[in-house]
Amino acid sequence: MEFWIWLSNALGPGSPRINDIVASFETAEYFYAEKKNGFRFLSFLTEEEKERLSQASLSDALRLQEKTLDRGYRILTPDQQEYPNRLRNIYAMPAVLYVDGSLGKIDENVAVTVVGARKCSDYGKAVAEKLGFDLARMGAVVITGMARGIDGAAHMAALKAGGSTIAVLGCGLDVVYPPEHGQIRRQTPKRGAVISEFPLGARPEGFHFPIRNRLMSALALGVVVVEGELTSGSLITANYALEQGKDVFAVPGSVFSGLSKGPFRLLRAGAIPVSCAHDILEEYRYRYAAKISWKNQEEKKACEKPDQSRKPEQPEDRPAPIREKRALPADADPVLREVYEILSEVPMHADEIAARMQKNPAEVLTALSELEIMGFVSANAGKRFCVASQKGCQ
């Protein structure tokens, strides 16, 4: 463990070199053995990095380890089983996670990151509270940066709902920031975890927050942006999510508000529009059916169209195409044919297609991509697909 702390202290949180080191040496202890050679044989390190690694003290790492454990915190490193798999393959994987509480089985859970402006509007705060409460009540782990504004509103609401939460800090675990969130800081480890890459005593420097944002997106299945300017940290988190292959959701807001510019840009780029927690969790209904509670239908009703007199259409009741499908080429793969047979002009989520076919979602997505390239399928926001036509999906 002390070798990973030494490595993190030397290169700093957010260093992309950790991936190279893990790929080449597997453990930090094996890598430390190169110190006797001044790391001069390692071409993926810069001269500055070699110097920092040579100067870093293992004794300092041991003292930090002891101090951290004495405070009752935990330390997770990539060679431990509890280290989240969702962090192992991201750009600049963390060498060390300092943890107060427990991440539980985060790799198996529906986790959603909620972000937004620190100086949010009353509308944004109300939306964040509603999303945080209902996501937690329906079984999702709510992740935030515990910042002022949107983060704090969503986080406190999730705690009030009795749900699981994770706060990712841009400072050491022993620093409460912002100071007014002392209650959130104390309660969160009882319902989840407060985590940080930064060692004890690290202050909340401005450059720390973009570093921590990549962990907020990586631990989640998707990121929800409630409010934010075009230059806000919320959009940085959303960009990380896109790079990591995660879903991006955005809450529509007033066109007269600068705080709506960030979500609006994301929506124009294909983000999934959100009005309630059901809009988010619907994306994971099939992959994580056992993790989501649909018992409370009020949230679902709030998202549906005002006219509730009609019985909701079941998948079997989907309307037939108003025209015949074009025939696939005679030599088309059987999987492509099976996927194409299920599709109609009504957009269908990729996970629902996979569930019907009883196939791996990744295999189905590959088939859908091939059909899209061939011109037989149209892709829509939120991984929804339909039969291609000049007019698109209805």
Helices and strands as residue ranges (DSSP letters): H 2-11, H 17-25, H 28-32, G 33-37, H 47-55, H 58-70, E 74-76, G 85-87, E 97-101, G 106-108, E 111-115, H 122-137, E 141-144, H 150-160, E 165-168, G 179-181, H 182-191, E 192-196, H 208-218, E 222-225, H 233-243, E 247-250, G 258-260, H 261-268, E 272-273, H 277-281, G 282-284, G 289-291, H 298-303, G 315-317, H 334-342, E 348-349, H 350-357, H 361-374, E 377-380, E 384-387
